[in-house]
Every structure is written in C-alpha cells, then in structure tokens.
C-alpha cells in the first residue's frame, strides 16, 4: 500500500434504481463532480436474474471512471431492500414470529438452503466483477416493542426452535428472555461467520453496516459479537437522525460515529459511517452538511451517503432532491478540503522535524 493510502478519505454514495447504461455513464460523472470516490451498487435477486450482464457493465463503467465499488446484498434475505425470490423456491425457509405468524418476505438465517443461496449469490458477485461486499443492515425483526424489548419477534421457525433446544436444553419461550436475545445475536453472527468465510475465500472484502435500534437482532450495543469475526474487514453503522424521533443531527451522528470507531479500533477493523440523504424534509437539507461534519470530527474517514440524488428514484426520496443533492455535494467538498489541509500540515510538520 502506498503511504498516502492509509490516510485516504473515502467518500461513497449508494446508487440504485437505474440499469440504463447511458444514464449510468452520466451519473458516474455527476457523482465524481460531487466529490465522491466510491459507489455502492445494489445487486438484488432481480438484478441477478434479469440484469446480470448489465451489472457487470455497470461495475466496469464505475471502475472505468476511477471510482471504487462495493456490492450491496440488497434484499437477498428480505428487507431492507428489494424482495428476494428465494422464498418462492424454498417456502419452508420463511422466518416465523413468536406469535406463530409467518414473515412473508424474510428468510431464516439458519436455513441451510438460504446459506447455500447466499454462497451462490457471492459467486455471482465475483462474476460481475465485485471485489468488496457490503452486508447491509443484518438484523432479525420485531413486530412490536414492550418496555424497550421486542414483544413479538423472530425467528421461531421449527428449525430455530430445534437449534434453541439443542443449545439450552429446553423449549424456546414466547417471552423475550436473555437466552432468546443471545440466540438471536448468535444466529446473525453464525450466518456471517459462514458467508463471510466463503466470500473471503473468493478474495472479496467483507463490509458490514449495522442498523441502529433496540428492536433489531444486532446493533452497536452488541456489535462486538460480529466484530470478532476474522473474515470481517470493516464495521459500520448508519446513524440516521431523520425519522420517528427528534434527534439533533450533529450530536447524534458524532456520538454514534465515535462509538462505532471505538469498536472498529478495538477489533482492528476499518469503519464506515452513513449519512442520511433520503426522506429529507424541505428546509432541512443543510443538516446533511452538519451530520457529515460530525462524522468527520468524530474521526470517520470512510463516510457514505444514502443515496444518489436524495434517493430520487424511490418513494422515500427527499422532498427537494436537487437541493438535497447540492447539500450532499457541499458536505463532501467540505470534508475533502479539510482533509487536504490536514494532510498538508502533517507533511509540513514531518519535513520540519526531519530538517530540524
């Protein structure tokens, strides 16, 4: 690695909703003009089935413009992301909630068929030219919360019940006990132990972005369990401040990024911090600049935005996509200039110490 690479500022943006190559060409130039150097491309089950050769060209176009590429496992196990077709072929691999209802769109992470499917998806990533995989927001869902804990949660399929009985010597309870919590975390970790080893054997880097929130099977409070996997290279999170709660963007992103960086450093991993560029209400576009500054101030040097042009192609797009994209570009420019100045001062100081 060149010495300057260790101090590189990585600025990424998620790109999805378009598979028309002539638009990809102009969009990549637009992304560069907004001061990015990395693109995260979705590779959903639909992309695999219907856009396989197109995705190979999209990766090549992106890299041809000098941009790095991460491939996102968008929806292959269910939300977040597009729906997976996997469950149409393996209906016994659905997640089941503690109240007995079946999740129609989420695959059980303990399903051997789903793990085989994931390995086949990794092979397809290699075929389209992918070198880095971003495992997007791994979690097990909850349909309700009670006193800060999941009330109705997954997965309670027969497969998981059997594994729970083998581990704890008793039936899986309906209540969310500490043993249930540990089992859910272990389910996510064991899945990633399996699939990241396979992708690492295929010479792919493994990046994970963790969804924040107590209702999910794993979050920053328990990320240490995943962080210990030697096959995982990069641990990140997405401290999105616009949503149900009223959060102050700078403080929330700064504290979340600091926590993420402490964990990454503890386990000797790289990091990634995501900035919210979707669902931005009119008049709040400047918060993107504040949040990006906060991530940088906390020490993050791999900072990404979800997503291109304020998620213009999605129902959760920003209210004013042009204004949002302009704010995103300004945010990237600000940290780019700050980073350049810091590197200049470091080099000058090193020269003065050498000459002195």
Beta strands, then each sheet from edge to edge (+ up, - down):
strand 1: 10-15
strand 2: 38-42
strand 3: 68-72
strand 4: 94-96
strand 5: 102-107
strand 6: 132-136
strand 7: 142-146
strand 8: 149-153
strand 9: 205-210
strand 10: 234-237
strand 11: 270-276
strand 12: 302-306
sheet 1: 1+ 2+ 3+ 6+ 9+ 10+ 11+ 12+ 1+
sheet 2: 4+ 5-
sheet 3: 7+ 8-
end
